[in-house]
Amino acid sequence: MRNYSSNASRRRYRNSAPKQPVRPRLTPEPLEKSLDGAFGTLIPAVQQAIAIEGYVTPTPIQEQCIPHLLEGRDLLGTAQTGTGKTAAFTLPLLQRLSKHNRRPRRGTPRALILAPTRELAAQIGDSVMTYGKYLNLHHFVIFGGVKQYSQVKALNRGVDILVATPGRLLDLMQQGFIHLDEVEVFILDEVDRMLDMGFIHDINKVLDEIPDTRQTLFFSATMAPKMELLAKTMVTDPVRITIEPDKPTLDSISQKVLFVDKGNKDVLLAYLLRDRKMKKAIVFTQMKHTANKVVKKLTAAGIHGTAIHGNKSQAMRTRALDGFKKGRYKVLVATDVAARGLDVDDITHVFNYDLPVESETYVHRIGRTARAGADGDAVSFCSAEDRSYLRDIERLLGKQIPAELDHEYHSEAASKSLKAAPKNFGRKSDSPRGSWNNTSRSGGSRRSGGHRGGRSQGHHSQGNSSRSTQGSSSRSGGRRQQSSH
């Protein structure tokens, strides 16, 4: 491994980047029809990429965010899942970088996007590729759980936009492969999830390395008072965008709860999944071993399913997601590591086999259906042990979830249960670190900039944070991929 102990050696290494391979640049076709609203303010190359995806009118968060981001403003964004948030920050980012295009330096990105999980990082990477296909920009996605060789090789070629999960980012920074002193735009996505997973210290270390002068975007599905205080340490005079704060779930999702004894959940699930109307379903469990057990029960019942959770290797998670997307599996059984960042078309149903401990997680789970204007169904199983979680969820929603009582496995005892939540049930999450609520903020002042040496080694393994497109470095062009709008 090279020694980067001196600034001079760092500069020699960074300036010796191999030449980027010459690739044919795609030429956008003339637009058949003009785009509406904020889309119409974007450069033609980005507009054409949007039009090819079939979009004409921006969603509310896109309409509100794009003009401010094009002006270079910092932003605090709160929006429920499925609102088009990824495109809301990807489109202006691509336009900004393309207007001042230059050859990227080795391991020195101009934009950094942090995401909590591999799946979400992959979705963001797909959006960058999809909407930047006509631009001469390079992007890459890095994540833990795989060998770093291909990631380092791609970084050495130079990237304009780096999408990363925090653990692997810090690993490669410590080894001297990534330098953040030229970051112009810093984007944090799903910050509430990152903090729940214990990444607060990692975020602070990243903040210590990026320039004081930058554009910062802070997106979260929820904005608790503590999180708002944290956000204000990262941004300067931000625009505040909030989309439907009083409606935490999408109106296009039909919700219902079925009261059932814990021992009958498997047979009830298999019974419901035999309905031909259920084309593609996600089933959420609290525990990893429960996800594996559910898949075995479904297989025994003749229903093709697969599981994804933090104990699965990266290769296994990739195969499971790919099989689910392509229809080889009707059912994906997942823990909350997959509750955000999954961008799969045509999910008709979401099942809460176990209700989540945190009420807000319910919103993220059911948001996997009813994407891109479609309708969807969310079905929650509630045993006596789950009853207190259901009360918390209904308190968050401000209304009762309709109960379906006319089914073969209805449990009157579960519907009338006054049990408190089981002690520690569901608390062993897929996340590699503890909750941010129990961690004190390190790093002192905001944007304390630029020292590079003397970093503590700490725990930076990526563990269960999530994945990207096989870590594939790619030009923002070439092959067309499906991406969340």
VENJOGI-V911225 format. One record per residue. N is the residue number from 0. RES is the residue in one small letter. SS is DSSP state (a for helix, b for strand, c for the rest). PHI is phi in degrees with one decimal (NA if undefined). Layout:
N/RES/SS/PHI + N/RES/SS/PHI
This chain:
0/m/c/NA + 1/r/c/-68.6 + 2/n/c/-100.2 + 3/y/c/-112.2 + 4/s/c/-71.4 + 5/s/c/-115.2 + 6/n/a/-63.8 + 7/a/a/-64.4 + 8/s/a/-66.9 + 9/r/a/-61.6 + 10/r/a/-63.8 + 11/r/a/-61.5 + 12/y/a/-66.2 + 13/r/a/-70.1 + 14/n/c/-85.9 + 15/s/c/-100.0 + 16/a/c/-60.6 + 17/p/c/-64.7 + 18/k/c/-66.4 + 19/q/c/-67.3 + 20/p/c/-63.4 + 21/v/c/-78.9 + 22/r/c/-122.5 + 23/p/c/-64.1 + 24/r/c/-92.9 + 25/l/c/-71.4 + 26/t/c/-109.3 + 27/p/c/-69.1 + 28/e/c/-80.1 + 29/p/c/-60.0 + 30/l/c/-67.4 + 31/e/c/-75.6 + 32/k/c/-145.5 + 33/s/c/-73.2 + 34/l/c/-90.8 + 35/d/c/-89.6 + 36/g/a/52.4 + 37/a/a/-62.8 + 38/f/a/-59.0 + 39/g/a/-70.4 + 40/t/a/-89.6 + 41/l/c/-85.3 + 42/i/c/-68.0 + 43/p/a/-55.1 + 44/a/a/-62.8 + 45/v/a/-74.7 + 46/q/a/-58.9 + 47/q/a/-65.3 + 48/a/a/-63.6 + 49/i/a/-64.7 + 50/a/a/-62.4 + 51/i/a/-61.8 + 52/e/c/-77.3 + 53/g/c/91.3 + 54/y/c/-99.3 + 55/v/c/-125.6 + 56/t/c/-112.4 + 57/p/c/-69.2 + 58/t/c/-74.1 + 59/p/a/-55.4 + 60/i/a/-69.1 + 61/q/a/-68.6 + 62/e/a/-62.8 + 63/q/a/-84.1 + 64/c/a/-81.6 + 65/i/a/-56.2 + 66/p/a/-59.3 + 67/h/a/-67.8 + 68/l/a/-69.6 + 69/l/a/-65.3 + 70/e/c/-81.5 + 71/g/c/88.0 + 72/r/c/-75.3 + 73/d/c/-71.7 + 74/l/b/-147.4 + 75/l/b/-110.3 + 76/g/b/-120.0 + 77/t/b/-123.2 + 78/a/c/-153.3 + 79/q/c/-71.0 + 80/t/c/-67.4 + 81/g/c/82.1 + 82/t/c/-96.3 + 83/g/c/91.1 + 84/k/a/-62.9 + 85/t/a/-60.1 + 86/a/a/-67.8 + 87/a/a/-61.2 + 88/f/a/-101.4 + 89/t/a/-69.2 + 90/l/a/-62.0 + 91/p/a/-66.9 + 92/l/a/-61.6 + 93/l/a/-60.8 + 94/q/a/-65.1 + 95/r/a/-60.5 + 96/l/a/-68.8 + 97/s/a/-70.9 + 98/k/a/-71.5 + 99/h/c/-125.9 + 100/n/c/-74.9 + 101/r/c/-153.2 + 102/r/c/-66.9 + 103/p/c/-68.7 + 104/r/b/-87.9 + 105/r/c/-55.8 + 106/g/c/62.9 + 107/t/b/-128.0 + 108/p/c/-71.5 + 109/r/c/-92.4 + 110/a/b/-136.8 + 111/l/b/-125.1 + 112/i/b/-117.4 + 113/l/b/-99.8 + 114/a/c/-135.4 + 115/p/c/-75.8 + 116/t/c/-129.8 + 117/r/a/-61.0 + 118/e/a/-62.4 + 119/l/a/-68.4 + 120/a/a/-59.7 + 121/a/a/-63.4 + 122/q/a/-62.6 + 123/i/a/-64.3 + 124/g/a/-60.0 + 125/d/a/-63.6 + 126/s/a/-65.0 + 127/v/a/-59.9 + 128/m/a/-66.7 + 129/t/a/-63.6 + 130/y/a/-86.2 + 131/g/c/-107.1 + 132/k/c/-63.9 + 133/y/c/-100.6 + 134/l/c/-111.6 + 135/n/c/-89.4 + 136/l/c/-124.9 + 137/h/b/-115.1 + 138/h/b/-135.1 + 139/f/b/-154.8 + 140/v/b/-120.5 + 141/i/b/-119.6 + 142/f/c/-162.6 + 143/g/c/-89.0 + 144/g/c/88.6 + 145/v/c/-135.8 + 146/k/c/-66.0 + 147/q/c/-90.1 + 148/y/a/-55.8 + 149/s/a/-65.7 + 150/q/a/-68.7 + 151/v/a/-64.0 + 152/k/a/-60.2 + 153/a/a/-67.8 + 154/l/a/-61.0 + 155/n/a/-65.4 + 156/r/a/-79.1 + 157/g/c/98.5 + 158/v/c/-134.8 + 159/d/c/-83.8 + 160/i/b/-121.5 + 161/l/b/-113.2 + 162/v/b/-104.6 + 163/a/b/-146.1 + 164/t/c/-92.2 + 165/p/a/-62.1 + 166/g/a/-62.2 + 167/r/a/-67.6 + 168/l/a/-56.9 + 169/l/a/-68.1 + 170/d/a/-55.0 + 171/l/a/-74.2 + 172/m/a/-64.8 + 173/q/a/-62.2 + 174/q/c/-83.1 + 175/g/c/86.8 + 176/f/c/-90.0 + 177/i/c/-128.4 + 178/h/c/-129.5 + 179/l/c/-107.5 + 180/d/c/-79.6 + 181/e/c/-119.3 + 182/v/c/-68.2 + 183/e/c/-95.5 + 184/v/b/-132.0 + 185/f/b/-119.7 + 186/i/b/-121.6 + 187/l/b/-110.7 + 188/d/c/-113.1 + 189/e/c/54.5 + 190/v/a/-63.8 + 191/d/a/-59.4 + 192/r/a/-68.3 + 193/m/a/-61.0 + 194/l/a/-71.8 + 195/d/a/-60.5 + 196/m/c/-84.7 + 197/g/c/85.8 + 198/f/c/-91.4 + 199/i/a/-58.8 + 200/h/a/-68.2 + 201/d/a/-63.2 + 202/i/a/-62.4 + 203/n/a/-62.8 + 204/k/a/-67.0 + 205/v/a/-65.9 + 206/l/a/-59.5 + 207/d/a/-66.7 + 208/e/a/-104.4 + 209/i/c/-92.8 + 210/p/c/-63.8 + 211/d/c/-64.2 + 212/t/c/-89.0 + 213/r/c/-163.4 + 214/q/b/-100.0 + 215/t/b/-121.7 + 216/l/b/-119.9 + 217/f/b/-125.7 + 218/f/b/-113.5 + 219/s/b/-150.3 + 220/a/c/-73.4 + 221/t/c/-130.8 + 222/m/c/-139.1 + 223/a/c/-67.7 + 224/p/a/-54.9 + 225/k/a/-63.2 + 226/m/a/-70.3 + 227/e/a/-65.7 + 228/l/a/-63.4 + 229/l/a/-63.0 + 230/a/a/-59.2 + 231/k/a/-69.8 + 232/t/c/-80.5 + 233/m/c/-109.6 + 234/v/c/-117.2 + 235/t/c/-123.4 + 236/d/c/44.9 + 237/p/c/-78.5 + 238/v/b/-79.9 + 239/r/b/-107.9 + 240/i/b/-118.5 + 241/t/b/-129.3 + 242/i/c/-106.5 + 243/e/c/46.1 + 244/p/c/-65.6 + 245/d/c/-92.5 + 246/k/c/-127.8 + 247/p/c/-72.8 + 248/t/c/-125.3 + 249/l/c/-74.9 + 250/d/c/-64.2 + 251/s/c/-82.1 + 252/i/b/-100.6 + 253/s/b/-86.4 + 254/q/b/-110.1 + 255/k/b/-155.6 + 256/v/b/-122.1 + 257/l/b/-118.8 + 258/f/b/-81.0 + 259/v/b/-153.2 + 260/d/c/-66.8 + 261/k/a/-54.3 + 262/g/a/-72.2 + 263/n/a/-104.1 + 264/k/a/-62.0 + 265/d/a/-64.6 + 266/v/a/-70.5 + 267/l/a/-66.1 + 268/l/a/-62.1 + 269/a/a/-62.2 + 270/y/a/-62.8 + 271/l/a/-69.8 + 272/l/a/-71.7 + 273/r/c/-76.1 + 274/d/c/-63.6 + 275/r/c/-66.2 + 276/k/c/-70.9 + 277/m/c/-87.8 + 278/k/c/-81.1 + 279/k/c/-152.1 + 280/a/b/-135.3 + 281/i/b/-111.1 + 282/v/b/-115.8 + 283/f/b/-102.5 + 284/t/c/-120.4 + 285/q/c/-78.5 + 286/m/c/-113.6 + 287/k/a/-65.5 + 288/h/a/-65.7 + 289/t/a/-67.8 + 290/a/a/-60.0 + 291/n/a/-63.9 + 292/k/a/-65.1 + 293/v/a/-62.5 + 294/v/a/-60.7 + 295/k/a/-62.6 + 296/k/a/-65.5 + 297/l/a/-67.4 + 298/t/a/-61.2 + 299/a/a/-63.3 + 300/a/c/-88.3 + 301/g/c/84.2 + 302/i/c/-110.3 + 303/h/c/-78.4 + 304/g/b/-142.9 + 305/t/b/-146.0 + 306/a/b/-115.9 + 307/i/b/-138.2 + 308/h/c/-163.6 + 309/g/c/-67.3 + 310/n/c/-82.9 + 311/k/c/-78.9 + 312/s/c/-67.8 + 313/q/a/-60.8 + 314/a/a/-63.3 + 315/m/a/-67.2 + 316/r/a/-66.8 + 317/t/a/-63.6 + 318/r/a/-63.3 + 319/a/a/-62.9 + 320/l/a/-64.0 + 321/d/a/-63.0 + 322/g/a/-64.7 + 323/f/a/-68.0 + 324/k/a/-62.4 + 325/k/c/-88.0 + 326/g/c/87.6 + 327/r/c/-70.7 + 328/y/c/-120.3 + 329/k/c/-80.7 + 330/v/b/-128.0 + 331/l/b/-112.8 + 332/v/b/-100.1 + 333/a/b/-139.7 + 334/t/c/-88.9 + 335/d/a/-71.9 + 336/v/a/-60.0 + 337/a/a/-104.0 + 338/a/c/-66.1 + 339/r/c/-124.5 + 340/g/c/90.8 + 341/l/c/-76.9 + 342/d/c/-122.9 + 343/v/c/-121.7 + 344/d/c/-71.9 + 345/d/c/64.6 + 346/i/c/-75.4 + 347/t/c/-89.9 + 348/h/b/-140.4 + 349/v/b/-119.2 + 350/f/b/-112.5 + 351/n/b/-95.0 + 352/y/c/-61.4 + 353/d/c/-115.9 + 354/l/c/-72.7 + 355/p/c/-74.9 + 356/v/c/-67.8 + 357/e/c/-92.6 + 358/s/a/-59.0 + 359/e/a/-61.2 + 360/t/a/-63.1 + 361/y/a/-56.7 + 362/v/a/-63.3 + 363/h/a/-65.9 + 364/r/a/-63.1 + 365/i/a/-70.8 + 366/g/c/-69.7 + 367/r/c/-73.7 + 368/t/c/-107.8 + 369/a/c/58.6 + 370/r/a/-88.2 + 371/a/a/52.5 + 372/g/a/86.2 + 373/a/c/-80.4 + 374/d/c/-93.2 + 375/g/b/-157.7 + 376/d/b/-123.9 + 377/a/b/-121.7 + 378/v/b/-117.6 + 379/s/b/-114.6 + 380/f/b/-90.4 + 381/c/b/-131.6 + 382/s/c/-93.2 + 383/a/a/-59.4 + 384/e/a/-69.2 + 385/d/a/-90.9 + 386/r/a/-59.2 + 387/s/a/-68.2 + 388/y/a/-65.4 + 389/l/a/-63.2 + 390/r/a/-61.0 + 391/d/a/-65.1 + 392/i/a/-63.9 + 393/e/a/-66.5 + 394/r/a/-66.1 + 395/l/a/-63.7 + 396/l/a/-72.9 + 397/g/c/77.8 + 398/k/c/-162.5 + 399/q/c/-81.6 + 400/i/c/-81.2 + 401/p/c/-55.9 + 402/a/b/-102.2 + 403/e/c/-99.4 + 404/l/c/-96.8 + 405/d/c/-92.4 + 406/h/c/-141.4 + 407/e/c/-61.9 + 408/y/c/-109.1 + 409/h/b/-60.7 + 410/s/c/-117.5 + 411/e/a/-68.6 + 412/a/a/-64.6 + 413/a/a/-67.6 + 414/s/a/-67.6 + 415/k/c/-105.1 + 416/s/c/-65.6 + 417/l/c/-114.1 + 418/k/c/-63.0 + 419/a/c/-78.6 + 420/a/c/-61.9 + 421/p/c/-58.5 + 422/k/c/-62.5 + 423/n/c/68.5 + 424/f/c/-64.7 + 425/g/c/78.0 + 426/r/c/-79.8 + 427/k/c/-83.1 + 428/s/c/-88.7 + 429/d/c/-76.9 + 430/s/c/-74.7 + 431/p/c/-82.1 + 432/r/c/-134.5 + 433/g/c/-79.9 + 434/s/c/-70.5 + 435/w/a/-68.2 + 436/n/a/-65.4 + 437/n/a/-102.9 + 438/t/c/-115.1 + 439/s/c/-89.0 + 440/r/c/-70.5 + 441/s/c/-104.9 + 442/g/c/97.6 + 443/g/c/64.7 + 444/s/c/-76.8 + 445/r/c/-69.3 + 446/r/c/52.3 + 447/s/c/-72.1 + 448/g/c/-92.7 + 449/g/c/103.0 + 450/h/c/-71.4 + 451/r/c/-117.3 + 452/g/c/-93.7 + 453/g/c/65.1 + 454/r/c/-80.4 + 455/s/c/-70.3 + 456/q/c/-73.5 + 457/g/c/53.0 + 458/h/c/-103.5 + 459/h/c/-122.4 + 460/s/c/-67.4 + 461/q/c/-76.8 + 462/g/c/51.1 + 463/n/c/-102.9 + 464/s/c/-76.9 + 465/s/c/-99.1 + 466/r/c/-119.4 + 467/s/c/-128.1 + 468/t/c/-66.7 + 469/q/c/56.9 + 470/g/c/64.4 + 471/s/c/-77.6 + 472/s/c/-76.2 + 473/s/b/-153.3 + 474/r/b/-69.8 + 475/s/c/-75.5 + 476/g/c/-170.1 + 477/g/c/86.0 + 478/r/c/-69.4 + 479/r/c/-88.5 + 480/q/c/-125.7 + 481/q/c/-79.0 + 482/s/c/-147.9 + 483/s/c/-73.6 + 484/h/c/-93.0
